[in-house]
C-alpha cells in the first residue's frame, strides 16, 4: 500500500513540476510569480530525487546476495527468462 502511495506522490510531484516548467517557459509569468514557481519547482525536484533515490536503494537491497551485489545487464536477464 505504501508503494502505491509513494508512486502516486512521485507521479503527482513530477506532473506538477512539468506544469511549472511549461508555465515558466511560456514567459507569461511576472518576475515575482516566476520566482515563486522556481522555488516550488526546486522543492518538487528534490522530492522526486528523494523518491528515486529511495527506489534505487530498495532495488539495490533486493539485488544484494551474501553481501555482494548480483547485477546483470537487462539483456542477460531477458535471455534467462526464455
Order of alpha helices (4+ residues) and beta strands (2+ residues): alpha-alpha-beta-beta-alpha
